[in-house]
Amino acid sequence: MTPADRALFYAMSEEFYASPAVSHDIPSENHARAFDEILRGELLLGLMLLDGDTPAGFALLAKSYSREAGGICLWVDEVYLRPAFRGKGLGKELLSYAETLGAKRLRLEVVPDNERAIGLYRSFGYTPMQYWQMVKEL
């Protein structure tokens, strides 16, 4: 993503957080914070997903270290494709690309009823972890 993608990222972020793929909304100012972090380029990689030259969606990959994996872990933190672009292989392209970034582990989360996404992830070899995710907002 580049600075020119800001408005498009905000619009698609609003669409994503209003979709059934997400279990809760977030404050709109968090979109701005995320985009600023993308531009800093240290912890968050923002990718505009294109169908030819047409923006079709976005993905956010967050970088961390995983002692369990013995190296860098990339969280496939968010993947959003606008409805007209689903089923065209863009999700497969994204997951294939993520595998080339040198991480020891790719990790993601998905709402349990998003069967289409779960099927895609399983086809790429993702398996469920036997952990509950717990968070504390600060």
NORDADA-V415268 format. One record per pair of residues at least 4 apart in sequence whose C-alpha atoms are under 7 Angstrom apart, sorted by the first residue. I is the first residue (numbers start at 1). J is the second residue. If there is no record, write none. Layout:
i->I j->J
i->I j->J
//
This chain:
i->1 j->5
i->1 j->46
i->1 j->47
i->1 j->48
i->5 j->9
i->6 j->10
i->6 j->35
i->7 j->11
i->8 j->12
i->9 j->13
i->10 j->14
i->10 j->31
i->11 j->15
i->12 j->16
i->12 j->57
i->13 j->17
i->13 j->31
i->14 j->18
i->15 j->19
i->16 j->80
i->17 j->22
i->17 j->25
i->18 j->25
i->21 j->111
i->21 j->114
i->22 j->111
i->26 j->30
i->29 j->33
i->30 j->34
i->31 j->35
i->32 j->36
i->33 j->37
i->34 j->38
i->35 j->39
i->36 j->40
i->37 j->41
i->37 j->44
i->38 j->44
i->38 j->45
i->38 j->46
i->41 j->45
i->43 j->62
i->43 j->63
i->44 j->60
i->44 j->61
i->44 j->62
i->44 j->63
i->45 j->60
i->45 j->61
i->45 j->62
i->46 j->59
i->46 j->60
i->46 j->61
i->47 j->58
i->47 j->59
i->47 j->60
i->48 j->55
i->48 j->57
i->48 j->58
i->48 j->59
i->49 j->55
i->49 j->56
i->49 j->57
i->49 j->58
i->50 j->54
i->50 j->55
i->50 j->56
i->50 j->57
i->51 j->55
i->51 j->56
i->56 j->81
i->56 j->82
i->56 j->85
i->57 j->80
i->57 j->81
i->57 j->82
i->58 j->79
i->58 j->80
i->58 j->81
i->59 j->78
i->59 j->79
i->59 j->80
i->60 j->76
i->60 j->77
i->60 j->78
i->60 j->79
i->61 j->74
i->61 j->75
i->61 j->76
i->61 j->77
i->62 j->74
i->62 j->75
i->62 j->76
i->62 j->77
i->63 j->72
i->63 j->73
i->63 j->74
i->63 j->75
i->64 j->72
i->64 j->73
i->64 j->74
i->65 j->71
i->65 j->72
i->65 j->73
i->66 j->70
i->66 j->71
i->66 j->72
i->66 j->73
i->67 j->71
i->69 j->104
i->69 j->105
i->70 j->104
i->71 j->103
i->71 j->104
i->72 j->103
i->72 j->104
i->72 j->105
i->73 j->103
i->73 j->104
i->73 j->105
i->73 j->106
i->74 j->103
i->74 j->105
i->74 j->106
i->74 j->107
i->75 j->106
i->75 j->107
i->75 j->108
i->76 j->106
i->76 j->107
i->76 j->108
i->77 j->108
i->81 j->85
i->81 j->86
i->82 j->86
i->89 j->93
i->90 j->94
i->91 j->95
i->92 j->96
i->93 j->97
i->94 j->98
i->95 j->99
i->110 j->114
i->114 j->118
i->115 j->119
i->116 j->120
i->117 j->121
i->118 j->122
i->119 j->123
i->120 j->124
i->121 j->125
i->121 j->126
i->122 j->126
i->122 j->127
//
